[in-house]
C-alpha cells in the first residue's frame, strides 16, 4: 500500500477566485477563511481543489476532467431529466453545455459541460 493520504485537484486558470466560487457552488464546497483560490469539502470527504493562476489560456481539450455525479442509479428518460435540470442550474452559474451524449448499448447518457473558463467536466 502506498503512502498517499489525500489528493488535491489543481486547475490552471486566469481568475482563481472566480473559478473557485463556481466550483464551490457546483459541489457545495467552501473557501476556507483566509484563503483564496481554494475550495474544500466541508464534510472532509472530497478532494481539495486548488485554482492556480497561469498566464496562458486554455487551448485544447482537458486530458483529465471531473465527473459530477448527479444521475447515479438512474436510467433512460429519468436520468436525462435529472442531468438536464442540473445542467440548467450550472448554466445559471456561468457554465455552458458543450454536448449531450445520449445512451447507447454501452453507456448511459451524460452531459459534457464547460466551467466559467472553458474546462470540460461531465454531468454523469
C-alpha positions in Angstrom: 0.0 0.0 0.0 1.3 3.5 -0.9 1.7 6.4 1.4 -0.6 8.8 -0.4 -3.2 10.1 2.1 -5.1 12.8 0.3 -5.5 14.1 -3.3 -5.7 17.7 -4.4 -7.1 18.6 -7.9 -5.4 21.7 -9.4 -6.9 23.8 -12.0 -4.8 26.2 -14.1 -6.8 29.3 -14.7 -6.8 33.1 -15.3 -9.1 34.1 -12.4 -8.7 31.7 -9.5 -11.2 33.3 -7.2 -13.9 33.3 -9.9 -13.3 29.6 -10.8 -13.2 28.7 -7.1 -16.5 30.4 -6.5 -18.1 28.5 -9.4 -16.9 25.1 -8.2 -18.0 25.9 -4.6 -21.5 26.4 -6.0 -21.4 23.3 -8.1 -20.1 20.9 -5.4 -21.3 22.6 -2.2 -17.7 23.3 -1.2 -16.5 26.2 0.8 -13.5 28.5 0.6 -11.6 28.3 3.9 -11.2 31.6 5.8 -8.0 33.4 4.8 -7.5 31.6 1.6 -8.4 32.4 -2.0 -8.4 30.2 -5.0 -9.1 27.1 -2.8 -12.2 25.0 -2.4 -12.7 22.3 0.2 -15.5 19.8 1.0 -17.0 20.9 4.3 -17.6 17.3 5.2 -13.9 16.5 4.6 -14.8 13.6 2.2 -13.9 15.1 -1.3 -10.6 16.3 -2.6 -9.3 19.8 -2.0 -9.5 21.9 -5.2 -6.7 24.4 -5.9 -7.0 27.1 -8.5 -3.6 28.3 -9.8 -3.2 31.5 -11.8 -1.4 30.9 -15.0 -0.6 33.5 -17.8 -1.6 31.3 -20.7 -5.2 30.5 -21.7 -6.8 27.1 -22.2 -6.3 26.0 -25.9 -7.0 22.3 -26.1 -9.3 19.7 -24.5 -8.6 18.7 -20.9 -6.7 15.4 -20.5 -8.3 14.9 -17.1 -11.8 16.0 -16.1 -14.2 15.8 -13.3 -17.4 13.7 -13.4 -20.1 15.4 -11.3 -22.3 12.5 -10.3 -26.0 13.6 -10.2 -27.6 10.7 -12.1 -26.2 7.7 -10.2 -28.6 4.8 -10.4 -30.9 6.4 -12.9 -31.5 5.3 -16.4 -33.3 6.4 -19.6 -35.5 9.5 -19.6 -35.5 9.8 -15.8 -31.7 10.1 -15.8 -31.6 12.6 -18.7 -34.3 14.7 -16.9 -32.1 14.9 -13.8 -29.0 15.7 -15.8 -30.8 18.4 -17.8 -32.2 20.0 -14.6 -28.7 20.2 -13.1 -27.2 21.5 -16.4 -29.7 24.3 -16.2 -28.7 25.2 -12.7 -25.0 25.2 -13.7 -25.6 27.2 -16.8 -27.2 29.9 -14.5 -23.8 29.9 -12.6 -21.8 30.5 -15.8 -21.2 27.0 -17.2 -22.0 26.1 -20.8 -23.3 22.9 -22.3 -20.8 21.5 -24.7 -22.7 18.4 -25.8 -25.2 15.9 -24.7 -24.2 12.2 -25.1 -27.2 10.0 -25.3 -27.4 6.5 -24.0 -26.3 3.6 -26.2 -25.7 -0.1 -25.8 -22.7 0.5 -23.5 -23.2 3.8 -21.7 -25.9 5.9 -20.1 -26.5 9.5 -21.0 -24.2 12.2 -19.8 -23.8 16.0 -20.5 -20.4 17.4 -21.2 -20.2 20.9 -19.9 -17.5 23.7 -19.6 -16.9 25.7 -16.4 -16.5 29.5 -16.4 -13.1 29.3 -18.0 -13.8 26.5 -20.5 -12.6 23.5 -18.5 -14.6 20.4 -19.5 -16.5 18.3 -17.0 -19.3 15.8 -17.2 -22.6 15.6 -15.6 -22.9 11.9 -15.1 
